[in-house]
């Protein structure tokens, strides 16, 4: 390819197209909006990242063809020595290298994501920052963020959405700690931000218990809403199984056939799927075994797979169902929640005179007293079985 001449360069027009230099690979003159004017661009592949990059070498005719070629050849020599010329230019010009808060948050999110249980939690982590933090501090370099900036991001939800604000504060703290660890800032401004904000209500004041269905109403509820559809309705089957076992929604939604021992009527939930990270065994009532038997053959792994795409059901499935049928609860104006059935079971246990220890172990609650916990060597599976059988008989009494 012939080398670009001044005659041709001086006649470049806005619609001429890009003119390759011809003597240096990747160097070309890009037309501007004025005849006889253009911009020099060297296109190259970064030896560090393998990605294509464009380096501007000035405007023509201010930068002549010979000058552009000389500069481009120097950059090509750097590339040959495994140096990215744009990165080297930034370092030479002593440009700020500290990432902005949003950039740092996205980098940290990508690093943390593989360690989280599910992608949804990772998305929530980033969504909170995107909604509340990025509009306020997203473009600020980490070393310029002060406690007052953090307070400005937290203040709009600090009192009205205290739980969300606490999570947001934790996530901002994690990003700033990452920056501190990488020497992008000299301290973590989140550590002192409480001095700029009013005191939040105590957790006991702001905690709202999950609306629960009175245990006396559950048999009629099951008869009316959970037994009227054939066994192919996975949502109804899953909800009834949840009520029978007094388990958490996530434990039931993620149940696999490898956890089930139908011969001995035992469901063993592994530690990694439990809130307390301890194995939990559930004695299965006759009806619970019947539900599991009906679910056989639907999926090789999951007991309650999504009918459409054969994956674990969303945590909103049971919530949406209970809202749709307007499941009654003990909280005026609110429908019963899936988690609330655990409270219903606990109230039933107390009313029937079952020992507190059996009821708490059935709910897989941790023993708060460390001394007492040290002496708990058994999960009392044998003693819990008659209680769970009685619970199953009660809630299915009128079905």
C-alpha positions in Angstrom: 0.0 0.0 0.0 1.3 3.4 -1.0 2.2 5.9 1.7 -0.3 8.7 2.2 0.8 12.0 0.5 0.1 15.6 1.4 -1.7 16.2 -1.8 -4.3 13.5 -1.0 -4.4 14.5 2.7 -5.1 18.2 1.8 -8.1 17.1 -0.3 -9.7 15.0 2.4 -13.4 15.8 2.7 -16.0 14.9 5.4 -17.4 12.1 3.2 -14.0 10.9 1.9 -13.7 8.0 4.3 -10.7 7.0 6.4 -7.3 7.3 4.7 -4.8 4.7 5.7 -1.2 6.0 6.2 0.2 3.0 4.3 3.6 3.0 6.0 2.6 2.3 9.6 0.2 -0.5 10.5 -3.1 0.8 12.0 -2.3 4.5 11.4 -5.0 6.4 9.5 -6.3 9.9 8.9 -10.0 10.3 9.8 -11.9 13.1 8.1 -13.3 16.0 10.1 -16.1 18.3 9.2 -13.8 20.7 7.3 -12.1 20.0 4.0 -8.4 19.4 4.3 -8.6 18.6 8.0 -8.6 15.3 9.9 -7.6 13.4 13.0 -4.7 10.9 13.2 -5.7 7.6 14.9 -3.6 4.6 15.6 -5.6 1.4 16.0 -3.8 -1.4 17.9 -4.4 -4.4 20.1 -3.3 -3.9 23.7 -0.6 -6.4 24.6 -1.9 -6.4 28.2 -5.7 -7.0 27.6 -5.9 -8.3 24.0 -8.6 -5.7 23.3 -8.6 -3.2 20.4 -7.8 0.4 21.3 -7.7 3.7 19.4 -4.9 6.2 20.2 -5.4 9.8 19.0 -2.1 11.4 17.6 -3.4 14.9 17.0 -5.0 16.8 14.1 -4.0 17.2 10.5 -2.5 19.5 9.2 -1.2 20.7 12.6 0.5 17.3 12.9 2.1 16.4 9.6 2.1 13.0 8.0 5.8 12.5 8.9 5.2 13.5 12.6 2.2 11.2 12.9 4.2 8.4 11.4 7.1 9.0 13.8 4.9 9.0 16.8 3.0 5.9 15.6 6.2 4.0 15.1 7.3 4.8 18.6 4.0 3.5 19.9 4.4 0.3 17.8 7.8 -0.2 19.4 6.2 0.0 22.8 3.5 -2.5 21.8 6.3 -4.8 20.6 7.8 -4.6 24.1 4.5 -5.6 25.8 3.7 -2.0 26.8 0.3 -0.5 26.2 1.1 3.0 24.9 -2.1 4.6 26.2 -1.5 3.3 29.7 2.1 4.5 29.5 0.9 7.9 28.3 -1.5 8.2 31.3 1.3 7.2 33.7 3.7 9.7 32.1 1.2 12.5 32.3 0.6 11.6 36.0 -3.2 11.4 35.4 -5.3 10.2 38.3 -5.5 6.4 38.6 -7.9 6.3 41.4 -11.2 4.6 40.2 -14.5 6.3 40.7 -16.9 4.7 43.3 -19.1 3.1 40.7 -16.2 1.6 38.8 -14.8 0.2 42.1 -18.2 -1.2 43.1 -18.6 -3.0 39.8 -15.0 -4.5 40.1 -15.7 -5.6 43.7 -19.1 -7.0 42.7 -17.5 -9.1 40.0 -14.9 -10.4 42.5 -17.5 -11.3 45.1 -20.1 -12.8 42.8 -18.6 -16.4 42.6 -18.7 -16.7 46.4 -22.4 -15.9 46.8 -25.0 -18.6 47.0 -27.1 -17.4 44.1 -27.0 -14.8 41.4 -30.0 -13.0 42.7 -28.2 -12.0 45.9 -25.4 -10.6 43.8 -27.8 -8.7 41.7 -29.5 -7.2 44.8 -26.1 -6.2 46.1 -25.4 -4.1 43.0 -29.0 -2.9 42.6 -29.0 -1.2 46.0 -25.9 0.7 45.1 -27.2 1.6 41.7 -30.4 3.0 43.1 -29.1 4.9 46.1 -25.4 5.4 46.0 -24.3 5.8 42.3 -26.4 8.9 41.7 -24.7 10.7 44.7 -21.1 9.3 44.8 -20.8 7.1 41.6 -18.6 9.5 39.7 -16.4 10.5 42.7 -12.9 9.0 42.9 -12.5 6.9 46.0 -9.8 9.2 47.5 -12.2 12.2 47.3 -15.2 10.6 49.0 -15.8 12.2 52.5 -18.2 11.1 55.3 -20.6 13.9 54.2 -20.9 12.3 50.8 -21.8 8.9 52.3 -24.3 10.6 54.6 -25.9 12.3 51.5 -26.4 8.9 49.9 -27.9 7.3 53.1 -30.0 10.2 54.4 -33.1 9.9 52.1 -33.7 6.3 53.4 -32.0 6.4 56.7 -35.2 6.6 58.8 -37.9 5.5 56.4 -36.2 2.4 55.1 -33.8 1.6 57.9 -33.1 -2.0 56.9 -32.3 -1.0 53.3 -30.2 1.9 54.6 -28.2 -0.5 56.8 -27.6 -2.9 53.9 -26.6 0.1 51.7 -24.2 1.3 54.4 -22.6 -2.2 54.6 -22.1 -2.3 50.8 -20.6 1.2 50.6 -18.3 0.2 53.4 -17.2 -2.9 51.5 -16.4 -0.8 48.4 -14.4 1.7 50.4 -12.6 -1.0 52.3 -11.7 -2.5 48.9 -10.3 0.9 47.9 -8.3 1.2 51.1 -6.8 -2.3 50.6 -5.8 -1.3 47.1 -4.2 2.0 48.3 -6.8 4.1 46.5 -7.8 5.9 49.7 -6.2 6.4 53.1 -9.3 5.6 55.3 -12.9 4.4 55.2 -15.3 7.3 55.6 -18.2 5.0 56.4 -16.6 4.3 59.8 -17.6 7.8 61.1 -20.8 8.5 59.0 -23.1 7.7 62.0 -22.0 11.0 63.5 -23.6 12.9 60.6 -27.0 11.0 60.8 -29.8 10.8 63.3 -30.2 7.7 65.4 -32.2 5.0 63.7 -35.1 3.3 65.6 -34.0 0.1 67.3 -34.4 -3.1 65.4 -37.0 -4.4 67.9 -39.1 -1.3 67.1 -38.9 -1.5 63.3 -39.1 -5.3 63.0 -42.5 -6.4 61.7 -43.4 -10.0 62.2 -44.4 -12.1 59.2 -48.3 -12.2 59.1 -49.3 -15.8 60.1 -52.5 -17.7 59.6 -54.1 -18.7 62.9 -53.4 -22.4 63.3 -57.1 -23.1 63.8 -57.8 -21.9 60.2 -55.2 -24.1 58.5 -57.3 -27.3 58.0 -60.1 -25.4 56.2 -57.5 -23.4 54.2 -55.8 -26.6 53.0 -59.2 -28.2 52.1 -60.3 -25.2 50.2 -57.2 -24.1 48.4 -54.6 -26.9 48.3 -56.5 -30.1 47.7 -58.9 -28.9 45.0 -56.4 -29.2 42.1 -54.8 -32.3 40.8 -51.3 -33.3 41.7 -49.8 -31.5 38.8 -50.1 -28.1 40.5 -46.6 -27.8 42.0 -47.2 -24.6 43.8 -50.1 -26.0 45.9 -48.2 -29.3 46.5 -45.1 -27.3 47.6 -47.1 -25.0 50.0 -48.8 -28.0 51.7 -45.4 -29.7 52.1 -44.0 -26.5 53.6 -46.9 -26.3 56.1 -46.5 -30.0 57.0 -42.8 -29.8 57.6 -42.7 -26.3 59.2 -39.7 -25.6 57.0 -38.5 -22.3 55.4 -39.5 -21.4 51.9 -35.9 -21.7 50.5 -35.4 -25.1 52.1 -38.6 -26.4 50.4 -38.0 -24.8 47.1 -34.5 -26.2 46.8 -35.3 -29.7 48.1 -33.7 -32.5 46.0 -34.3 -36.2 45.8 -30.9 -36.9 47.2 -32.1 -35.4 50.5 -35.2 -37.7 50.8 -35.3 -41.1 52.4 -38.8 -42.4 51.6 -38.3 -45.8 53.2 -37.6 -44.2 56.6 -39.7 -41.1 56.0 -36.8 -38.6 56.7 -35.8 -35.4 54.9 -32.2 -34.5 55.6 -31.3 -30.9 54.7 -27.5 -30.4 54.3 -25.8 -27.6 56.3 -25.2 -25.4 53.3 -28.9 -25.1 52.7 -29.7 -24.2 56.3 -29.8 -20.8 57.9 -27.7 -21.9 60.9 -25.3 -24.0 58.6 -26.2 -27.1 60.5 -27.7 -30.3 59.1 -31.4 -30.6 59.9 -33.5 -33.8 59.8 -37.3 -33.6 59.3 -39.5 -36.6 60.2 -42.1 -36.9 57.4 -45.8 -37.4 58.1 -47.9 -39.8 56.0 -49.3 -36.9 53.9 -45.8 -35.4 53.4 -44.6 -38.8 52.0 -47.7 -38.9 49.8 -46.9 -35.5 48.3 -43.3 -36.6 47.6 -44.5 -39.8 46.0 -46.8 -37.8 43.7 -43.8 -35.6 42.7 -41.7 -38.5 41.6 -40.9 -38.6 37.9 -41.2 -34.8 37.3 -37.5 -34.1 37.6 -34.3 -36.1 38.2 -33.0 -33.7 40.9 -35.5 -31.2 42.1 -38.6 -32.3 44.0 -40.6 -29.2 43.1 -39.3 -27.9 39.8 -40.7 -25.1 37.8 -43.1 -26.7 35.3 -42.0 -24.3 32.6 -38.2 -24.4 32.6 -37.5 -27.2 35.2 -35.4 -25.0 37.5 -35.8 -24.1 41.2 -39.0 -22.0 41.7 -38.7 -18.3 42.5 -39.2 -17.1 46.1 -42.1 -15.1 44.8 -44.1 -18.1 43.7 -45.6 -18.8 47.1 -46.0 -15.1 48.0 -47.9 -14.5 44.7 -50.1 -17.5 45.3 -51.0 -16.5 48.9 -51.8 -12.9 47.7 -53.9 -14.2 44.8 -56.2 -16.3 47.0 -56.1 -13.6 49.8 -54.9 -16.1 52.5 -56.2 -14.8 55.9 -53.7 -13.8 58.6 -53.6 -12.5 62.2 -52.4 -9.1 60.9 -55.2 -6.8 59.7 -55.0 -5.7 56.1 -52.2 -8.3 55.2 -52.3 -11.8 53.8 -50.6 -14.7 55.4 -47.0 -15.4 54.3 -45.2 -18.7 53.7 -42.8 -18.0 56.6 -45.8 -17.2 58.8 -46.9 -20.9 58.8 -43.8 -21.6 61.0 -45.4 -19.3 63.6 -48.7 -21.1 63.2 -47.0 -24.4 63.8 -45.2 -23.0 66.9 -48.5 -21.7 68.3 -50.1 -25.1 67.8 -47.3 -26.8 69.6 -47.7 -24.6 72.6 -51.5 -25.0 72.6 -51.1 -28.8 72.5 -48.6 -28.9 75.3 -45.6 -30.1 73.4 -42.2 -29.4 75.1 -40.5 -26.2 73.9 -37.4 -28.1 73.0 -39.2 -30.3 70.5 -41.0 -27.4 68.9 -37.8 -25.3 68.6 -35.8 -28.2 67.2 -38.6 -28.9 64.6 -38.1 -25.3 63.5 -34.3 -25.7 63.4 -33.9 -22.8 65.7 -30.5 -22.2 67.2 -30.0 -22.6 71.0 -29.0 -19.1 72.1 -27.5 -20.2 75.4 -24.0 -21.4 74.6 -23.7 -23.6 77.7 -27.1 -25.2 76.9 -26.1 -25.6 73.2 -22.9 -27.5 74.2 -25.0 -30.3 75.8 -27.3 -30.7 72.8 -25.9 -33.9 71.2 -29.1 -35.2 69.5 -31.7 -33.7 67.2 -34.5 -35.7 69.0 -35.8 -37.1 65.7 -37.5 -40.0 67.3 -39.3 -37.8 69.9 -40.3 -35.3 67.2 -41.9 -37.8 64.9 -45.1 -38.3 66.9 -45.5 -34.5 67.1 -45.1 -34.0 63.4 -47.5 -36.9 62.7 -50.1 -35.2 65.0 -49.6 -31.9 63.2 -50.1 -33.6 59.8 -53.2 -35.3 61.1 -54.6 -32.1 62.4 -54.1 -29.9 59.3 -55.5 -32.7 57.1 -58.4 -33.5 59.3 -61.2 -32.1 57.1 -59.6 -32.8 53.7 
